Amino acid sequence: MATPTFVGVTGLPRAGSTLLCQLLAQHPEIQCEGHSSPLCNTLLGIRRMISDDQFFLSQLDSSFETSYAHLASAMRGFLHGWYHDSGTHRVVIDKNRAWLHAVELLLHIEPEAKLIVCLRELGQIYGSIEAQHQRTILVDFIDHLADYDRFGRADMLFAKDRVIGAPLISLQAVLDLPDAVKQRLYFVRFEDLIAQPVKCMSHLYAWLGLAPFEIDPEQLTMGTQESDSHYRMKYPHRQSTRIVASTPHAVPQRIQKQIETVWAWFYRLYYGEKMP
């Protein structure tokens, strides 16, 4: 039985990854559980652990090629074993924002893997998070941002190690990747997915090498609901039986201007110009 193509879903938060996974799962040749996966974190943990293991390190001087091949084979086997139940599906989907940061590790152990990267206008990402915080204001963020004012909270969300800033840094690093790696990446803008879901998904299915399939935006099958309490209810993963355009979030002008100034490269690369 042929090994299915491994596809990671990654990118920015509040950029439609839950909806995208729901739409991917509509295709009969795709296995997509929909919720965030620990697989990427586990592979990164294996690398950290083995790099400190004295028995493994002691073998590198005399038998580097053999020991390194053992490690590569083991990590590849772990990845394949994670989706041992893929059956006849031609593609398996694994969602984790860390995949973009770990893309070169992934391609080293699984050269045919691909990534789908979710994008959204940055002001609306912030606006979505802030709006949900106001609905759940009596509960703090997992990284304790509730005590900041709105501008301060926005500044922290975009910090390089925070929920928006970290994947943005990974997106900027795409510029430094070899062309062969860039060709394994497919970028999906949230705005396009909402406005033209049939066209977007048809193109994406084709990029994945699957048979043509047309989704019905008015009749979608819902999958397993991902946990929201784990994220303190700040980043909900709602599914619906139909695609409905979201109401734009009102973002203070000072915050929007700061976002567009600091992250101007993002708008140039992925939007050409500021979204209206």
Backbone bond lengths (Angstrom), bond angles and torsions (degrees), N, CA, C in turn:
res aa  C-N    CA-C-N  psi(-1)  N-CA   C-N-CA  omega(-1)  CA-C   N-CA-C  phi
1 M - - - 1.461 - - 1.530 109.16 -
2 A 1.336 116.85 132.03 1.463 121.68 -178.29 1.524 110.55 -67.06
3 T 1.340 115.40 142.45 1.453 120.48 176.52 1.518 109.67 -73.63
4 P 1.324 118.86 128.86 1.470 119.93 180.00 1.510 111.79 -66.59
5 T 1.327 115.61 153.27 1.459 121.23 175.77 1.522 109.23 -68.96
6 F 1.317 115.55 130.04 1.461 120.74 179.14 1.522 108.90 -89.22
7 V 1.333 116.99 126.92 1.463 122.20 -178.19 1.521 108.90 -129.36
8 G 1.324 116.10 121.86 1.448 120.83 176.08 1.517 110.70 -95.25
9 V 1.324 116.81 138.68 1.463 122.47 173.29 1.518 107.15 -103.59
10 T 1.322 116.25 124.72 1.453 121.57 -172.13 1.526 109.16 -144.57
11 G 1.319 117.23 -168.62 1.456 120.55 176.91 1.513 113.29 117.15
12 L 1.316 115.19 -153.00 1.457 122.42 -173.97 1.529 112.07 -83.76
13 P 1.344 117.54 153.30 1.463 119.98 175.21 1.525 110.67 -72.36
14 R 1.316 116.97 158.16 1.459 123.45 178.78 1.526 111.57 54.25
15 A 1.351 116.34 31.54 1.463 121.27 -177.00 1.523 112.18 -115.83
16 G 1.327 116.93 18.49 1.461 119.84 172.18 1.508 115.88 93.65
17 S 1.338 119.30 16.89 1.466 119.27 -179.12 1.530 111.98 -65.38
18 T 1.335 117.22 -35.21 1.468 119.79 178.11 1.522 110.42 -65.28
19 L 1.334 116.28 -45.63 1.467 120.06 177.47 1.523 110.66 -63.99
20 L 1.323 116.98 -43.35 1.457 120.26 -178.96 1.527 110.71 -59.96
21 C 1.323 117.04 -45.50 1.465 119.75 178.84 1.527 111.46 -63.02
22 Q 1.318 116.63 -37.21 1.459 119.63 177.10 1.527 110.60 -63.32
23 L 1.333 116.86 -40.01 1.463 120.80 179.50 1.527 111.36 -71.83
24 L 1.320 117.19 -38.27 1.462 120.24 176.79 1.530 110.39 -60.85
25 A 1.330 115.90 -39.68 1.462 120.80 -177.50 1.523 112.83 -67.13
26 Q 1.335 117.86 -15.20 1.461 119.98 179.03 1.531 110.79 -68.05
27 H 1.343 116.78 -27.75 1.467 120.43 -177.07 1.529 109.79 -74.93
28 P 1.325 118.38 129.98 1.475 120.38 -175.22 1.526 114.42 -67.05
29 E 1.347 117.90 -15.49 1.464 119.99 -179.27 1.536 112.90 -94.98
30 I 1.347 116.31 4.83 1.464 120.68 -176.97 1.520 110.23 -114.66
31 Q 1.333 115.73 132.18 1.466 120.95 168.89 1.518 107.50 -99.65
32 C 1.316 116.66 118.89 1.457 121.29 -178.20 1.515 108.93 -142.19
33 E 1.328 116.60 109.12 1.460 120.66 179.57 1.521 112.05 -73.88
34 G 1.343 116.91 -26.36 1.458 120.00 171.94 1.509 115.89 95.20
35 H 1.327 117.70 -38.29 1.459 118.89 -176.57 1.527 110.68 -87.24
36 S 1.321 115.92 162.65 1.462 120.80 -179.48 1.526 110.42 -62.84
37 S 1.331 115.49 140.44 1.463 122.17 -173.28 1.522 111.14 -108.83
38 P 1.332 118.46 146.45 1.465 121.52 175.36 1.522 113.60 -86.38
39 L 1.343 118.17 3.11 1.461 120.82 -172.84 1.522 112.51 -60.31
40 C 1.329 117.87 -47.40 1.463 120.71 -178.95 1.523 110.32 -61.85
41 N 1.332 117.24 -45.94 1.459 120.88 179.50 1.527 110.92 -60.46
42 T 1.330 116.53 -36.75 1.462 120.45 -179.28 1.526 111.36 -67.86
43 L 1.331 117.08 -43.09 1.463 120.31 178.26 1.531 111.31 -63.28
44 L 1.333 116.08 -40.55 1.468 119.29 176.24 1.528 110.41 -64.15
45 G 1.336 116.40 -37.25 1.456 120.36 177.53 1.527 112.27 -65.87
46 I 1.336 116.60 -38.18 1.465 120.19 176.70 1.524 110.14 -61.41
47 R 1.345 116.47 -43.25 1.469 119.37 179.32 1.534 111.07 -61.37
48 R 1.326 116.33 -43.91 1.461 119.23 179.64 1.530 111.12 -64.19
49 M 1.338 115.72 -42.27 1.465 119.80 -176.52 1.525 111.18 -68.01
50 I 1.323 117.72 -47.69 1.470 120.58 -176.14 1.525 110.93 -67.98
51 S 1.318 116.59 -28.62 1.472 120.24 179.44 1.519 112.24 -70.03
52 D 1.342 116.93 -16.02 1.463 121.61 177.53 1.526 112.60 -107.34
53 D 1.331 116.02 0.29 1.464 119.09 -176.03 1.529 110.28 -80.57
54 Q 1.323 117.19 122.07 1.462 121.77 -174.23 1.526 112.47 -66.90
55 F 1.333 117.60 -35.08 1.461 119.62 179.32 1.530 111.04 -67.28
56 F 1.352 116.17 -41.31 1.461 119.20 178.45 1.526 110.58 -66.30
57 L 1.319 116.63 -44.79 1.462 120.35 -178.23 1.522 111.56 -62.67
58 S 1.322 116.77 -35.58 1.466 119.94 -177.94 1.525 112.42 -67.14
59 Q 1.332 116.91 -19.39 1.463 120.51 -179.48 1.528 112.93 -86.01
60 L 1.326 116.79 -17.29 1.457 119.72 -171.38 1.525 112.72 -68.87
61 D 1.328 118.20 -31.58 1.458 120.05 -178.41 1.526 111.97 -65.92
62 S 1.327 116.58 -41.98 1.464 120.46 -173.73 1.525 113.84 -97.72
63 S 1.347 117.15 -23.46 1.477 118.69 -176.01 1.529 110.29 -146.30
64 F 1.328 115.71 57.15 1.462 119.28 -176.23 1.524 112.01 -59.61
65 E 1.341 116.89 -50.62 1.459 120.36 -174.92 1.525 111.19 -59.61
66 T 1.327 116.89 -44.44 1.465 120.08 -179.09 1.525 111.34 -66.84
67 S 1.317 116.63 -46.00 1.468 120.08 -178.01 1.525 111.05 -66.35
68 Y 1.337 116.11 -40.25 1.465 119.93 179.20 1.529 110.17 -65.53
69 A 1.335 116.68 -38.48 1.465 120.69 177.65 1.528 110.94 -64.85
70 H 1.347 116.32 -37.76 1.469 119.74 175.68 1.532 110.01 -58.63
71 L 1.328 115.46 -46.10 1.464 120.15 -177.81 1.522 110.91 -64.39
72 A 1.333 116.97 -45.92 1.465 120.36 -179.79 1.520 111.16 -61.13
73 S 1.321 116.12 -43.35 1.467 120.16 179.76 1.525 111.36 -64.82
74 A 1.327 116.31 -39.63 1.465 120.09 -179.56 1.526 111.09 -65.88
75 M 1.339 117.43 -43.15 1.460 120.22 -179.51 1.525 110.53 -68.68
76 R 1.335 116.51 -37.39 1.466 119.89 176.38 1.530 110.18 -63.95
77 G 1.321 115.58 -42.32 1.462 119.65 178.77 1.514 111.84 -64.70
78 F 1.326 117.00 -37.15 1.467 120.28 177.79 1.517 110.34 -63.49
79 L 1.341 116.75 -44.02 1.465 120.51 179.60 1.524 110.71 -62.20
80 H 1.330 116.72 -46.46 1.469 119.78 179.79 1.527 111.01 -66.13
81 G 1.326 115.92 -38.25 1.456 119.26 -178.52 1.512 113.05 -67.04
82 W 1.343 116.25 -26.65 1.461 119.40 -179.33 1.529 110.29 -61.20
83 Y 1.321 116.47 -34.52 1.469 121.01 179.76 1.529 110.57 -113.45
84 H 1.327 114.90 46.08 1.462 120.79 -179.80 1.523 112.27 -62.91
85 D 1.341 116.34 -21.72 1.466 120.95 -175.05 1.527 112.19 -98.82
86 S 1.352 117.47 24.48 1.470 119.94 -176.46 1.524 112.76 -71.14
87 G 1.320 117.14 -15.52 1.460 120.46 176.11 1.511 112.44 60.93
88 T 1.337 116.37 -128.69 1.464 121.55 -177.55 1.522 112.47 -93.72
89 H 1.312 118.50 4.88 1.459 120.96 179.40 1.524 110.11 -62.89
90 R 1.320 116.15 140.69 1.465 120.89 -179.13 1.524 112.25 -89.68
91 V 1.330 116.94 -17.14 1.465 121.84 -178.31 1.523 108.60 -137.90
92 V 1.339 116.62 137.45 1.467 120.74 170.91 1.522 108.10 -117.81
93 I 1.320 115.98 137.51 1.467 122.81 -177.13 1.518 109.46 -107.16
94 D 1.327 116.56 133.51 1.455 122.02 177.82 1.525 108.11 -130.11
95 K 1.333 117.29 118.51 1.465 121.32 -175.07 1.523 111.47 -99.03
96 N 1.329 115.83 123.04 1.453 122.00 174.15 1.526 107.37 -167.11
97 R 1.346 117.46 127.49 1.467 120.12 -177.94 1.527 112.44 -63.79
98 A 1.321 117.75 -19.06 1.461 120.59 -177.92 1.523 113.08 -75.06
99 W 1.326 118.52 -12.74 1.468 119.62 -177.22 1.529 112.20 -59.90
100 L 1.329 118.30 -36.64 1.464 119.64 -179.40 1.520 110.24 -64.13
101 H 1.315 117.26 -40.57 1.460 121.49 177.41 1.532 110.61 -64.96
102 A 1.344 117.04 -32.62 1.465 122.11 -173.97 1.518 112.47 -104.04
103 V 1.331 118.39 19.80 1.464 120.47 -172.15 1.525 112.41 -60.80
104 E 1.324 118.68 -38.67 1.468 119.47 -178.01 1.533 111.23 -71.20
105 L 1.324 117.37 -34.81 1.466 120.42 172.48 1.525 109.95 -61.74
106 L 1.331 117.00 -46.33 1.454 121.55 -179.58 1.525 111.33 -58.84
107 L 1.328 116.71 -47.05 1.459 120.13 -177.18 1.523 112.25 -70.44
108 H 1.321 117.67 -22.50 1.464 120.42 176.51 1.520 110.58 -68.84
109 I 1.336 116.53 -38.04 1.464 119.23 -179.00 1.526 112.23 -95.12
110 E 1.330 117.60 -18.46 1.468 121.92 -179.76 1.534 108.02 -142.68
111 P 1.343 117.59 81.55 1.473 121.61 -172.20 1.527 115.14 -59.62
112 E 1.329 117.99 -24.64 1.463 120.89 -178.42 1.523 113.21 -91.62
113 A 1.317 117.48 4.01 1.470 120.81 -179.23 1.521 110.88 -66.23
114 K 1.323 115.52 157.46 1.459 122.28 178.03 1.527 108.99 -135.20
115 L 1.329 115.82 158.56 1.456 120.98 175.70 1.520 110.19 -126.05
116 I 1.329 116.15 139.08 1.463 122.96 170.44 1.521 106.74 -107.89
117 V 1.333 115.98 123.32 1.461 121.54 -172.61 1.529 109.68 -109.72
118 C 1.321 117.07 119.91 1.465 122.59 -177.27 1.530 110.53 -88.86
119 L 1.339 115.77 131.26 1.465 122.73 -179.22 1.522 110.17 -124.62
120 R 1.333 115.11 156.77 1.467 120.79 173.57 1.518 108.24 -159.39
121 E 1.313 116.61 152.46 1.458 120.60 176.96 1.530 108.39 -55.66
122 L 1.329 115.77 130.42 1.461 120.36 -167.63 1.527 113.82 -65.55
123 G 1.318 117.35 -36.38 1.454 119.77 178.02 1.518 111.37 -61.19
124 Q 1.338 116.87 -37.90 1.457 120.51 179.36 1.529 112.09 -73.07
125 I 1.324 117.07 -29.27 1.461 119.18 173.52 1.528 109.65 -63.85
126 Y 1.341 115.33 -50.30 1.465 118.57 176.62 1.532 110.10 -58.77
127 G 1.328 117.23 -46.21 1.462 121.22 -178.02 1.515 112.67 -59.06
128 S 1.327 116.50 -38.51 1.462 120.67 178.59 1.525 111.15 -64.78
129 I 1.330 116.33 -43.27 1.468 120.30 180.00 1.528 110.69 -66.69
130 E 1.336 116.10 -43.95 1.463 119.81 -178.79 1.530 111.13 -65.24
131 A 1.323 116.67 -40.54 1.465 119.42 179.25 1.522 111.28 -62.58
132 Q 1.334 116.64 -41.35 1.465 119.49 178.09 1.519 111.28 -67.84
133 H 1.331 116.89 -34.99 1.466 119.24 176.98 1.526 110.74 -63.67
134 Q 1.315 117.46 -40.91 1.461 119.88 179.59 1.526 111.04 -64.29
135 R 1.332 117.23 -30.13 1.469 120.57 177.54 1.531 111.42 -75.58
136 T 1.342 116.26 -22.06 1.468 120.47 -177.04 1.529 109.94 -126.54
137 I 1.325 116.77 39.17 1.466 121.96 -168.33 1.528 113.48 -66.32
138 L 1.306 118.46 -17.94 1.464 120.55 178.96 1.531 112.70 -80.05
139 V 1.331 116.77 -6.69 1.462 122.38 178.25 1.523 108.63 -114.06
140 D 1.323 117.81 134.20 1.466 121.63 -178.50 1.526 110.79 -82.01
141 F 1.329 116.68 160.45 1.454 123.27 171.65 1.528 109.51 -67.55
142 I 1.317 116.41 159.99 1.461 120.44 177.13 1.521 110.93 -62.75
143 D 1.364 117.08 -29.04 1.461 120.59 177.67 1.525 111.82 -105.29
144 H 1.339 116.51 22.67 1.463 124.14 168.44 1.537 113.09 57.47
145 L 1.318 115.98 62.26 1.461 121.68 179.57 1.525 112.66 -105.38
146 A 1.324 117.31 -2.16 1.460 120.01 -172.30 1.533 112.52 -65.51
147 D 1.325 118.57 -28.73 1.461 121.29 -175.98 1.527 113.45 -79.25
148 Y 1.331 117.62 -9.87 1.468 120.53 178.20 1.522 110.38 -77.16
149 D 1.352 116.22 155.12 1.459 118.51 168.40 1.530 108.33 -74.71
150 R 1.329 117.30 175.16 1.468 120.13 -172.96 1.528 112.41 -62.24
151 F 1.327 116.76 -42.74 1.460 119.27 179.17 1.532 110.33 -66.04
152 G 1.314 116.45 -43.66 1.458 120.45 179.18 1.515 112.00 -64.05
153 R 1.336 116.73 -38.20 1.458 120.03 179.02 1.532 109.94 -66.98
154 A 1.335 116.64 -41.26 1.461 120.05 176.88 1.522 110.33 -60.40
155 D 1.335 115.98 -43.75 1.465 120.70 179.95 1.529 110.54 -60.22
156 M 1.325 117.29 -41.29 1.458 120.99 -179.95 1.530 111.97 -70.88
157 L 1.326 117.51 -38.52 1.465 120.55 179.09 1.525 111.87 -61.31
158 F 1.357 115.76 -30.96 1.460 120.60 -178.90 1.530 112.38 -93.49
159 A 1.331 119.07 3.50 1.459 120.89 176.29 1.528 109.33 -62.91
160 K 1.333 116.19 154.64 1.467 120.69 -169.61 1.523 113.88 -64.53
161 D 1.331 117.79 -17.26 1.457 120.34 -179.81 1.523 112.03 -112.61
162 R 1.338 117.43 16.39 1.462 120.87 -177.08 1.524 111.26 -110.82
163 V 1.325 115.34 -176.81 1.460 121.14 -164.39 1.531 113.73 -64.65
164 I 1.327 118.39 -32.57 1.470 120.27 176.18 1.520 110.78 -96.51
165 G 1.329 116.52 -42.92 1.452 120.57 -175.34 1.518 114.19 -63.34
166 A 1.330 118.39 -40.60 1.470 121.04 -176.45 1.527 111.94 -61.84
167 P 1.350 119.74 -50.93 1.462 118.12 177.43 1.528 113.34 -67.16
168 L 1.340 117.18 -27.08 1.458 119.11 175.28 1.535 110.95 -64.57
169 I 1.327 116.94 -40.23 1.455 120.50 176.23 1.533 110.31 -61.72
170 S 1.322 116.98 -40.64 1.465 120.34 177.46 1.518 111.23 -65.12
171 L 1.335 117.04 -37.00 1.463 120.38 177.09 1.520 111.30 -64.86
172 Q 1.315 116.88 -41.60 1.454 120.05 179.04 1.530 110.79 -64.92
173 A 1.324 116.28 -33.84 1.465 120.76 -179.98 1.524 112.53 -68.69
174 V 1.330 117.49 -16.17 1.467 120.37 176.59 1.528 110.82 -56.99
175 L 1.342 116.63 -32.00 1.462 120.98 -179.74 1.525 111.97 -59.28
176 D 1.317 117.49 -27.21 1.457 121.95 -176.31 1.528 113.02 -91.54
177 L 1.320 117.52 -4.43 1.464 120.60 -176.51 1.531 111.25 -77.82
178 P 1.322 117.88 149.91 1.467 120.58 173.87 1.526 111.01 -61.73
179 D 1.319 116.67 153.84 1.457 121.05 -178.85 1.528 111.55 -58.47
180 A 1.328 117.25 -35.69 1.461 120.05 -179.74 1.518 111.89 -61.94
181 V 1.336 116.57 -32.39 1.466 120.57 177.49 1.525 110.04 -77.30
182 K 1.323 117.08 -42.66 1.467 120.87 179.56 1.526 111.65 -57.53
183 Q 1.326 116.53 -33.15 1.464 120.28 -179.16 1.522 112.83 -68.64
184 R 1.318 116.86 -13.51 1.464 120.78 178.13 1.529 111.39 -90.24
185 L 1.339 117.36 2.05 1.465 122.08 -176.11 1.527 110.41 -108.42
186 Y 1.316 115.83 140.05 1.468 122.75 177.56 1.532 106.95 -129.75
187 F 1.326 116.45 123.29 1.461 121.20 -176.05 1.529 110.85 -101.19
188 V 1.319 116.01 131.08 1.464 122.56 -179.89 1.524 108.69 -122.39
189 R 1.329 116.56 120.14 1.460 120.15 176.21 1.526 109.46 -87.39
190 F 1.317 115.14 133.64 1.464 121.54 -179.09 1.527 111.10 -55.07
191 E 1.319 116.17 -41.14 1.468 120.73 -177.82 1.524 111.43 -61.53
192 D 1.340 116.61 -39.54 1.463 120.41 178.77 1.523 111.45 -70.31
193 L 1.344 115.45 -38.67 1.458 119.97 -178.94 1.522 111.23 -63.58
194 I 1.329 116.98 -36.84 1.457 120.92 179.30 1.530 111.13 -75.89
195 A 1.337 116.36 -41.47 1.472 120.27 -175.19 1.528 112.44 -76.07
196 Q 1.340 117.15 -37.12 1.467 120.79 -175.72 1.536 110.40 -135.53
197 P 1.313 118.03 63.87 1.468 120.04 -173.61 1.531 113.81 -63.66
198 V 1.324 117.33 -38.63 1.470 120.33 -178.12 1.529 109.96 -65.61
199 K 1.323 116.50 -47.61 1.456 121.05 179.96 1.523 111.09 -63.89
200 C 1.323 116.99 -45.37 1.467 120.68 -179.60 1.523 111.74 -60.04
201 M 1.330 116.55 -47.22 1.454 119.67 -176.13 1.518 111.61 -71.63
202 S 1.310 118.01 -35.13 1.469 120.02 177.33 1.523 110.38 -61.73
203 H 1.327 116.51 -42.50 1.458 121.19 178.48 1.526 110.75 -66.45
204 L 1.323 116.46 -40.44 1.459 120.89 -179.34 1.529 111.06 -67.49
205 Y 1.329 117.61 -43.63 1.459 120.55 176.82 1.525 110.65 -57.76
206 A 1.328 116.41 -41.19 1.475 120.64 179.42 1.530 110.13 -64.52
207 W 1.342 117.45 -41.60 1.464 120.80 179.33 1.527 111.08 -62.22
208 L 1.321 116.35 -31.43 1.453 121.41 178.32 1.528 112.32 -79.81
209 G 1.338 116.78 -4.09 1.455 120.91 178.26 1.515 113.90 77.87
210 L 1.329 117.03 27.30 1.458 121.63 -177.42 1.519 111.68 -100.67
211 A 1.310 115.59 164.13 1.457 121.19 177.04 1.527 109.62 -64.48
212 P 1.342 117.83 148.03 1.474 120.31 178.48 1.524 111.13 -55.68
213 F 1.326 115.24 140.03 1.458 121.07 179.97 1.516 107.69 -154.46
214 E 1.330 117.09 133.07 1.461 120.93 -179.05 1.513 109.46 -112.91
215 I 1.322 116.13 121.47 1.454 120.70 178.51 1.526 110.02 -75.75
216 D 1.317 116.44 159.62 1.464 122.38 172.84 1.526 106.79 -110.60
217 P 1.331 118.24 103.02 1.471 120.65 -176.41 1.517 113.62 -61.02
218 E 1.327 117.37 -16.11 1.461 120.59 -178.83 1.520 112.78 -94.24
219 Q 1.341 117.04 -9.16 1.464 120.14 -178.86 1.530 108.76 -142.43
220 L 1.320 115.32 88.27 1.455 121.19 -177.83 1.523 110.54 -108.65
221 T 1.315 115.01 140.84 1.457 120.71 174.10 1.523 109.28 -79.91
222 M 1.313 117.08 133.39 1.467 121.28 -179.76 1.516 110.14 -95.18
223 G 1.342 115.95 141.40 1.450 121.22 179.19 1.519 111.96 -102.41
224 T 1.324 115.77 -159.44 1.457 121.82 -179.02 1.530 110.46 -68.27
225 Q 1.317 117.31 133.90 1.453 122.16 178.77 1.525 110.19 -76.33
226 E 1.327 116.97 124.64 1.463 120.94 178.50 1.524 110.49 -75.17
227 S 1.323 116.50 149.29 1.459 121.64 179.78 1.524 111.21 -64.69
228 D 1.326 116.80 132.63 1.463 122.25 175.20 1.524 111.75 -105.41
229 S 1.326 117.57 -26.60 1.457 120.00 -179.63 1.529 110.94 -64.10
230 H 1.322 116.80 -29.68 1.464 120.83 177.55 1.523 110.71 -57.78
231 Y 1.337 116.40 -32.10 1.468 122.23 179.50 1.520 111.53 -99.67
232 R 1.331 117.29 20.67 1.462 123.73 178.81 1.532 111.57 59.67
233 M 1.342 117.08 27.45 1.465 124.32 177.99 1.533 112.79 65.28
234 K 1.338 117.57 17.99 1.471 120.50 -178.01 1.522 112.44 -90.13
235 Y 1.331 117.87 -19.10 1.465 121.27 -176.51 1.527 109.19 -132.30
236 P 1.330 117.54 72.98 1.467 120.53 -174.58 1.526 112.93 -66.03
237 H 1.336 115.08 149.16 1.466 122.23 -178.85 1.532 109.28 -117.92
238 R 1.305 115.06 65.01 1.464 118.85 -175.63 1.528 111.52 -76.77
239 Q 1.317 115.56 143.41 1.455 122.76 171.62 1.525 108.64 -116.82
240 S 1.318 115.04 159.30 1.453 120.10 -179.77 1.524 108.69 -145.90
241 T 1.317 115.81 160.60 1.462 120.12 178.23 1.526 112.42 -81.63
242 R 1.349 117.11 -4.56 1.457 120.43 177.82 1.528 109.43 -150.48
243 I 1.321 115.35 156.72 1.456 120.63 179.18 1.520 109.25 -87.69
244 V 1.323 115.02 126.09 1.459 121.33 -179.88 1.525 108.02 -126.49
245 A 1.317 116.64 130.41 1.457 120.73 178.94 1.523 109.97 -62.69
246 S 1.327 116.48 134.37 1.455 120.60 -179.24 1.524 110.59 -83.76
247 T 1.335 116.42 148.66 1.460 121.30 176.52 1.520 109.27 -74.67
248 P 1.329 118.56 129.84 1.476 120.11 179.94 1.527 111.54 -57.57
249 H 1.311 115.21 140.75 1.460 120.93 178.63 1.523 109.93 -83.88
250 A 1.324 116.17 138.39 1.460 121.11 176.57 1.527 108.71 -78.40
251 V 1.334 116.27 121.25 1.461 121.65 -178.61 1.523 108.08 -117.17
252 P 1.336 118.57 127.37 1.467 120.55 178.73 1.529 111.22 -53.55
253 Q 1.325 115.65 139.56 1.459 120.80 -175.16 1.527 112.01 -57.64
254 R 1.327 117.15 -39.76 1.465 120.28 -178.77 1.531 110.87 -62.65
255 I 1.320 116.91 -40.49 1.463 120.80 -179.67 1.527 110.28 -70.94
256 Q 1.339 117.06 -43.32 1.464 120.59 179.49 1.533 110.79 -60.42
257 K 1.330 116.40 -43.53 1.466 120.18 -179.36 1.523 110.77 -63.85
258 Q 1.327 116.68 -40.64 1.459 120.33 178.70 1.526 110.84 -62.61
259 I 1.321 116.61 -43.10 1.465 120.95 179.29 1.526 110.48 -61.16
260 E 1.330 116.48 -47.97 1.459 120.49 -176.96 1.525 111.93 -66.65
261 T 1.320 117.12 -31.02 1.465 120.62 -179.78 1.526 110.99 -74.29
262 V 1.321 116.81 -48.70 1.462 120.91 -176.29 1.522 111.58 -69.50
263 W 1.322 116.29 -37.13 1.459 120.62 -174.54 1.532 111.55 -110.85
264 A 1.328 115.74 37.89 1.468 120.29 -178.41 1.520 112.22 -58.85
265 W 1.326 117.33 -34.59 1.467 119.82 179.88 1.542 111.97 -60.54
266 F 1.343 115.82 -34.13 1.465 119.72 179.89 1.527 110.65 -63.03
267 Y 1.322 115.95 -45.18 1.462 119.73 -179.68 1.526 110.63 -65.40
268 R 1.326 117.62 -39.87 1.461 120.57 179.61 1.530 111.15 -64.17
269 L 1.331 116.20 -42.61 1.462 120.01 -175.24 1.514 113.24 -74.01
270 Y 1.324 116.23 -44.19 1.458 119.50 -167.17 1.531 114.69 -110.90
271 Y 1.328 116.68 -10.63 1.456 119.13 178.87 1.520 113.11 -128.95
272 G 1.314 117.02 -11.88 1.467 119.63 179.33 1.509 111.71 78.02
273 E 1.320 115.68 -41.35 1.466 122.11 177.63 1.522 107.63 -158.83
274 K 1.286 116.84 170.72 1.460 120.79 -179.76 1.523 111.03 -59.10
275 M 1.321 117.31 137.36 1.456 121.73 176.17 1.536 109.57 -66.35
276 P 1.333 118.63 141.18 1.471 119.55 177.89 1.526 110.78 -66.08
